[in-house]
Amino acid sequence: MASYFITGASRGFGLALARELAFLPAADVSKIYATARGDAFNLEELAKQSSRRVIVVKLDVTNQASISQAAADVKANLEGKGLDILINNAGIC
């Protein structure tokens, strides 16, 4: 069971990837930490549809405080199990 962390998952490629992973067997994908900087209605809906395997994490990749908070939130949720796969998809303008 792999756990994934996807930045920039509120729309586009990141959302599509989170959606694909969410419906793979739980034996293959345990948790998907999907990040969004702002409101992420589609991502929130995906979290509900996926039996909460998708966990929405608030993250602005240009803000150090936001990065630190997201890291702490995910670390607490992982309960010492570690993160398996990181997908850095967020764009920076």
N, C-alpha and C positions, 0 to 999 in steps of 0.2 A: 504494500500500500504506500503509494507516494503522496507526499504533500507538495503542493505547488504554491508559489507566490507570483502573482502577475501584476505588474505596474501598468497603469493606463488601461484599466479594464472597463471603463464606463461606456465605451462605444467602440465601433470599428473592430479592428483585428483583436484587440484585447478582450472585448466582450464576446466575440465569436469563439475565441479560444476557450474562455471560461465556460461558455455554453457547451462546447464539444466535450470538454473534460468532465463537466458536471453529470453527463449522462453516460459516462463510461462506468463499468462495474466498480463498486466500492472496493473490491479486492485489488483493483489497479490504482484507483485514485481515492485517497481517504478524505483530504481536505483541499480546498482551493481558496487561498487568500487572495481576493481580487480587490485591487485598489482603485480609488477614484478621488479626485481632488475636490469635486463639488457634488451636487445632487446627482444621483445615479439611479433613477427610477427603474430602468431596465435591469440593472444589476441587482437591485433589491428584489425585483420580481423573480429573477433567476434564483436568488438565494432561497426564496420561499418554495419555488418549484423543485428544488434539488434536495429537499429534506434537510436543509441547512448544511449541506456539504460545502456550499459556497459561503464564505464569510467575507462580508464587505468591510474593507479597511479604509478609513479616511487617510489619504496621503497626498501631500503636495511635494513632489520630488525636488522642488527648488527651495524648500524651507526646512532648515536643519531641525527645528523643534518638531515639525510634523513628521520628519523621518524618524527621529528618536522615539516619538510617541507610538508611531506605527510599529516600529521594531519591538518596543516593550509590550504592546498589545498582542502581537503575534507570538512572541516568546512565551507569554503567560498562557495563551491558548494552546500552544504546542505541548505544554506540560513536560518539558525535558526531552521530547521525542525528536526534536530537530526538524529542519526543513530540508526537503530533498531537491527541489527544482525551482530555480529563480528565472523568471522571464521578464527582462527589463524592456517593456514595450512603451512606456510613457514618453511622450514627446516634450521637448523643452523649446520654448520660443524665445 
